[in-house]
């Protein structure tokens, strides 16, 4: 049941909407998205919707996960910082595409649940920390790529300082209702910013995000 739904998701929602990275398509065709949801919602896991995971948070719909991940341009050797572990699904996709994922979740209950699911799937190249993701993870910096899975009012400046030269930072920026999904590249000449798409994420809470 789930295997067939996952293949259809990849063909229709990802390839059908322009996702081209073969490694990413393969990863999302293998990572069991339904395992990262409560039992009552698993039958909807491969639909084109964001779904609730509790505590006012959501698991992004598959195309959004793919779009953000593809924008990081991962080759397999990278150390990636993820801000907002949530269900752990995006984490699992990243873990399939890079060497190490360092992920931060502010809500302990979500972090522990995500860790449990990641372990059950034998995904061991992930380090998880409970805390304020907007300040990053300085002890493990610099990172080759950073993905922020919530929308803030502005770019969290500490994250940019933890990005390796040549690295990519993908982050939604805007108000609480809508944001622009940005990709920033740290180059020798400075920061190059691109707008990838309009989007809508839950609020990024923290010292360098929304207060509440």
C-alpha positions in Angstrom: 0.0 0.0 0.0 2.6 2.6 1.1 5.2 1.6 -1.5 2.8 2.2 -4.3 1.6 5.5 -2.9 5.2 6.6 -2.4 6.1 5.8 -6.0 3.1 7.8 -7.2 4.1 10.7 -5.0 7.6 10.8 -6.6 6.2 10.6 -10.1 3.3 13.0 -9.8 4.2 15.5 -7.1 8.0 15.7 -7.5 9.0 14.7 -11.1 5.7 16.1 -12.4 6.5 19.5 -10.8 10.1 19.8 -11.9 12.2 18.1 -9.3 15.2 16.6 -11.2 17.9 15.6 -8.8 18.0 11.8 -9.2 19.6 11.2 -5.8 16.8 13.2 -4.1 14.1 11.4 -6.1 15.5 8.1 -5.1 15.7 9.1 -1.4 12.2 10.3 -1.3 11.1 7.1 -3.0 12.6 5.1 -0.2 12.1 7.1 3.0 8.9 5.9 4.6 7.1 9.2 5.2 4.1 7.4 6.9 6.4 6.3 9.8 6.9 9.9 10.8 3.1 10.5 11.3 0.7 9.3 14.0 -1.2 6.2 13.1 -4.5 8.0 12.4 -2.8 10.1 9.7 -0.7 7.5 8.0 -3.2 6.8 5.2 -2.7 10.5 4.1 1.1 10.4 4.3 1.7 10.6 0.5 -0.9 13.1 -0.4 0.1 16.6 -1.4 -0.7 18.2 1.9 1.1 19.5 5.0 -0.1 17.4 8.0 -0.3 18.2 11.7 2.3 16.5 14.0 1.1 18.1 17.3 2.1 21.2 19.3 1.0 23.5 16.5 3.6 22.1 14.1 3.3 20.4 10.7 5.2 18.0 8.4 5.6 19.9 5.1 4.0 18.4 2.0 6.4 16.4 -0.2 7.0 18.9 -2.9 8.2 21.5 -0.3 10.5 19.0 1.3 11.9 18.2 -2.2 12.2 21.8 -3.3 14.1 22.9 -0.2 16.4 19.9 -0.3 17.2 20.2 -4.0 18.1 23.9 -3.4 20.9 22.7 -1.1 22.6 21.0 -4.0 23.9 18.1 -1.9 26.5 15.8 -3.4 27.0 13.3 -0.5 30.0 14.6 1.5 28.3 17.5 3.3 27.7 18.4 6.9 24.2 19.9 7.1 22.5 21.9 9.8 18.7 21.6 10.0 16.7 24.1 12.1 13.4 22.6 13.1 13.5 18.8 13.3 9.7 18.5 13.6 8.6 15.0 12.7 12.1 14.0 11.5 11.0 13.3 8.0 13.0 16.1 6.4 15.9 15.0 8.6 15.7 11.5 7.2 15.7 12.8 3.6 18.8 14.9 4.3 20.5 12.0 6.0 20.1 10.0 2.9 21.9 12.6 0.8 24.8 13.9 2.9 27.4 12.7 5.4 26.1 14.1 8.6 23.0 16.0 9.7 22.9 18.2 12.8 19.3 19.0 13.6 17.8 21.3 16.3 14.3 21.1 17.7 13.0 23.5 20.4 10.1 21.2 21.5 11.5 18.3 23.5 8.5 16.0 22.9 8.9 16.3 19.1 12.6 15.9 19.3 12.3 12.7 21.3 9.7 11.3 19.0 11.7 12.1 15.9 14.8 10.5 17.4 12.8 7.3 18.1 11.6 7.1 14.5 15.0 7.8 13.1 16.6 5.1 15.2 13.8 2.7 14.2 14.8 3.3 10.5 18.5 2.8 11.3 19.3 6.4 10.4 22.4 7.0 12.5 24.2 9.9 10.8 22.0 12.4 12.6 22.9 14.4 15.8 19.9 15.9 17.4 19.8 18.8 19.9 16.9 20.3 21.8 17.2 24.1 21.9 16.9 27.4 20.0 17.7 26.7 16.4 17.9 30.4 15.4 21.3 30.6 17.2 22.6 27.5 15.3 25.0 24.9 16.6 28.3 26.8 16.9 30.3 23.8 18.3 29.7 21.9 15.1 30.1 24.7 12.7 31.0 25.4 9.9 28.3 23.7 7.8 28.3 23.1 4.1 24.5 23.7 4.0 21.8 24.9 6.3 18.1 24.3 6.0 15.5 26.2 8.1 12.1 24.5 8.2 10.1 27.4 9.7 9.5 31.0 8.6 11.1 33.9 10.4 10.8 37.7 10.1 14.4 38.0 8.9 17.4 36.0 8.3 18.8 34.5 11.6 22.3 36.1 11.4 24.1 33.5 13.5 23.3 30.9 10.9 25.0 32.7 8.2 28.1 33.0 10.4 28.1 29.2 10.7 28.1 28.6 7.0 31.2 27.4 5.2 32.5 29.5 2.3 30.7 28.2 -0.8 27.8 26.9 1.4 24.1 27.3 0.8 21.4 28.4 3.3 17.8 27.8 2.5 15.3 29.7 4.6 11.7 31.1 4.5 11.6 34.8 5.4 8.5 36.9 5.8 5.6 37.5 8.1 3.4 35.0 9.9 1.1 34.5 6.9 3.4 34.2 4.0 7.1 34.1 3.2 9.6 33.9 0.4 11.8 30.9 0.3 15.4 32.2 -0.1 18.7 30.5 -1.0 21.8 32.4 0.1 25.3 31.4 -1.1 28.3 32.5 0.8 30.8 33.5 -1.9 34.2 35.2 -1.8 32.6 38.3 -3.1 29.8 38.3 -0.5 26.3 36.9 -0.1 24.3 36.0 -3.2 20.6 35.8 -2.6 17.9 34.1 -4.7 14.2 33.8 -4.3 13.1 30.2 -5.0 9.4 30.4 -4.4 6.6 31.9 -2.3 5.7 29.7 0.6 4.0 29.5 4.0 5.6 27.8 7.0 4.9 27.8 10.7 6.6 30.6 12.6 10.3 30.3 13.4 10.4 30.9 17.2 13.5 31.9 19.0 16.0 34.6 19.8 16.5 35.5 16.1 13.0 34.6 15.0 9.5 35.5 16.2 9.0 35.9 20.0 5.7 33.9 19.8 
